[in-house]
């Protein structure tokens, strides 16, 4: 293969991505997309996502992504807020559907959070070059205790 052919093969994926409008994302910056209604009625979700329409888009992220106009909340904050919301709901028949929706949202976010947490815990506890303990940077465990 000539140098020009090799260069063309290397640049072809970039060309295809730019034509399709595809933007590669870093592995640990994936997001979950919900509507504001998935976090409960407006008065229940306002402390977490602020006032606004119930059909607006809400992104649950591990870290802030600049340039995105949607409401962004961090996974641990969302889990803790949903735990408090589910706990504060009365246990009667009128709130059964809302309780189920909040628990479903919390479960999806908890799986999203634990996937990254497990990835961080599966690495060796230190780096041999400098001895830095990576376990100091572990994400805290968050349960669903109500």
Beta strands, then each sheet from edge to edge (+ up, - down):
strand 1: 31-35
strand 2: 57-61
strand 3: 71-74
sheet 1: 1+ 2- 3-
end
